[in-house]
């Protein structure tokens, strides 16, 4: 007769044992993989986590010297005299502004708000969008939230913060905000971002040319992982695992359109396999470690609140898409603008940090990564005396059109103008980070991370654009994705 586990513990015990055995095997493989990676691939260019900025610089210089390069001639002198603004005009020649790269719609001749034949309301006006986003008469309807709400009630006791609304969401946002404040970001993560940026440049010089979206994905994942707490992976390669499940069939069709057909079943199993790898190799080890020793990160906070492993997994997927993939895409687009507009690049390199942030936010206004945000009305919303959006209506906010609302941004709305004057209370990125209670909490982190990387990358005078990116559309984030954006260091 076998031993019977106590009632209510059998399933959990077997799950824990199965995970433990898997992790033991994977840990052995990981040890060998890490030792091999350090001993063979890049032994002399490992950047220590506690390295100072000066030490990181000397490590990078050692790499340059192995390539026969003079570090003093390789890094561009950025002590350029800053151009002064005259009469409030942008110092970049307005006859040579950097135009929008994405072919998405502008406000154009579309009405500011309209209802289509399917009953969906489309908003392209900034002031109307602001009223909707900052009001209390809607709930989140994007990122698959409405489909997730259709799942059985016992699937998740705690909804992801992205999907929450009301008092519950307000309390959770208040708790999580401490991980993303400018003070916390600068004091806790800036040094790490500097080190990661040096490592990315080292890889660029080691290879001579790189696919920039791969490089920036690695950077974005490393930074976000520190904030979230995904720092206990059993095997290296978390960036690739996250990218793999992002490339799967979009969430809406995965949930709503599953069919019992061989092709659909195979696709579903592949998707679950990708998710399973991310959970077993990255998420579960982080949860187990933080249960033993809590840290100052998001996963530790969720563990303390009693979130289940499945609920923490969903939060990690949310941060994987919102905090990592979107930052990767924006860095690529900002680089593209700078490399094709030398005047803009020089202005950026000569600017103080606050002014560089303003340039990046203007590029993001023009090229928002997420092109559509969705809300569902919980009460009627009065747009004007003649127009009211009824309760339980789906609203599609067209961010590209909203961000180019000429009544707000002024002349040349479809080009980058770093000193653009906006009405008081209007943030430079406009709606690119959302607005209201669901505005992206990591907005400052994304801008600071982008600036740290770009300021170093663009300071390389022999950096050149080999091929422009191939642009696609990713339904899971309702935004663009870039591939095959090749940059190289010309050693001649």
Number of C-alpha atoms within 10 A of each C-alpha: 3 4 5 8 11 8 7 8 11 11 10 10 13 12 11 11 11 11 15 14 11 13 19 12 11 16 16 12 13 17 13 11 14 12 10 13 13 13 11 9 9 12 10 12 17 13 18 11 11 11 14 14 14 9 14 22 16 13 20 21 19 18 20 17 11 11 13 10 16 13 17 9 11 17 15 16 13 18 9 11 9 15 13 10 11 8 6 10 15 17 17 22 12 13 6 13 18 22 17 16 14 15 7 13 15 20 21 12 6 14 11 18 18 15 15 8 6 7 11 14 19 21 24 26 24 26 15 16 24 17 16 22 24 15 13 16 17 24 22 20 19 21 22 18 19 16 15 18 13 10 11 8 9 7 12 16 10 18 20 19 17 20 19 18 18 11 9 12 18 14 12 15 17 9 12 16 12 16 19 18 16 15 12 14 21 16 11 14 19 17 17 20 23 17 24 23 23 22 20 20 19 21 18 20 21 16 11 15 18 20 18 24 23 20 18 23 23 20 24 26 23 19 22 23 23 16 22 21 23 23 17 18 19 23 18 15 13 22 20 15 18 23 18 14 22 22 12 18 16 17 18 17 13 15 15 12 10 13 11 9 9 9 10 14 13 12 16 17 12 14 18 14 13 17 19 15 15 24 22 19 23 26 26 22 20 21 23 14 15 21 14 8 9 16 13 14 18 22 25 20 18 20 18 12 10 11 17 14 16 15 19 24 21 15 19 25 21 16 20 22 18 18 25 26 24 22 25 25 22 25 24 24 24 20 20 18 19 19 17 14 16 14 17 23 19 18 22 26 23 19 19 11 15 9 16 20 20 20 26 24 22 23 25 24 27 27 28 27 26 23 21 20 20 19 21 20 20 15 14 14 19 13 13 9 6 6 11 11 19 13 14 15 19 24 26 21 26 24 32 27 25 28 27 26 23 18 13 18 22 13 13 14 22 22 20 27 26 24 17 18 15 14 11 6 6 14 15 24 21 26 27 26 20 23 17 15 16 20 15 17 19 21 18 17 24 23 19 22 24 25 21 18 21 20 18 18 19 21 18 19 14 16 19 16 17 15 12 14 19 10 14 12 14 17 18 19 23 16 17 20 22 20 16 16 21 17 21 19 20 13 12 5
